[in-house]
Amino acid sequence: MSEDIQFQIECLSTELVEMLMCRYGWDMKKALDELYSSETYKRLCNPACGLFYEGAVYVFSYLGNEIETGVVN
């Protein structure tokens, strides 16, 4: 994976953790645990999916749905 892609994933992850903390009232550890254990994060880290090109709000829609329903669309 290129450094540019890794950087984009890290930036998105930072935003996603902040969004999780705000939406669900979680502390940082809980938000990080949920993000890193999610199927959405696995897809985000797969360059072939291209999810890392999307904005944080778009990716968060998948993550929030996965957390609330247990299903990734």
C-alpha positions as CSV (number, residue, x, y, z in Angstrom):
1,M,0.0,0.0,0.0
2,S,1.4,3.4,-0.9
3,E,2.2,6.1,1.7
4,D,-0.5,8.3,0.2
5,I,-3.2,5.7,0.6
6,Q,-2.1,4.9,4.1
7,F,-2.2,8.7,4.9
8,Q,-5.7,9.0,3.6
9,I,-6.9,6.0,5.6
10,E,-5.3,7.5,8.8
11,C,-6.9,10.9,8.2
12,L,-10.3,9.3,7.6
13,S,-9.9,7.1,10.7
14,T,-9.3,10.2,12.8
15,E,-12.5,11.8,11.5
16,L,-14.5,8.6,11.9
17,V,-13.4,8.2,15.5
18,E,-14.4,11.8,16.3
19,M,-17.8,11.1,14.6
20,L,-18.3,7.9,16.6
21,M,-17.5,9.7,19.9
22,C,-19.9,12.5,19.1
23,R,-22.8,10.4,17.8
24,Y,-22.7,7.6,20.4
25,G,-21.1,9.4,23.3
26,W,-18.2,6.9,23.4
27,D,-14.8,7.6,24.8
28,M,-11.8,7.4,22.4
29,K,-10.9,3.8,23.3
30,K,-14.4,2.5,22.6
31,A,-14.6,4.4,19.4
32,L,-11.2,3.1,18.2
33,D,-12.1,-0.5,19.2
34,E,-15.4,-0.3,17.3
35,L,-13.7,1.3,14.2
36,Y,-10.8,-1.1,14.0
37,S,-12.9,-4.2,14.5
38,S,-15.5,-3.2,11.9
39,E,-16.0,-4.7,8.5
40,T,-16.2,-1.1,7.2
41,Y,-12.6,-0.5,8.4
42,K,-11.4,-3.7,6.7
43,R,-12.9,-2.4,3.4
44,L,-11.4,1.0,4.0
45,C,-8.0,-0.6,4.3
46,N,-8.4,-2.6,1.0
47,P,-7.1,-0.3,-1.8
48,A,-9.1,-2.4,-4.3
49,C,-12.3,-1.2,-2.8
50,G,-11.4,2.5,-3.2
51,L,-13.4,3.4,-0.1
52,F,-10.4,5.5,1.1
53,Y,-11.2,8.0,-1.7
54,E,-14.6,8.8,-0.2
55,G,-15.3,11.5,2.4
56,A,-15.7,10.8,6.1
57,V,-19.5,11.4,6.1
58,Y,-20.0,8.8,3.3
59,V,-17.8,6.2,5.0
60,F,-19.5,7.0,8.4
61,S,-22.9,6.2,6.8
62,Y,-21.6,2.6,6.2
63,L,-20.0,2.4,9.6
64,G,-23.0,3.7,11.5
65,N,-25.3,1.3,9.7
66,E,-22.9,-1.6,10.5
67,I,-22.9,-0.7,14.2
68,E,-26.6,-0.2,14.4
69,T,-27.8,-3.2,12.3
70,G,-24.8,-5.5,12.2
71,V,-25.0,-5.4,8.4
72,V,-22.5,-3.8,5.9
73,N,-24.1,-2.7,2.7
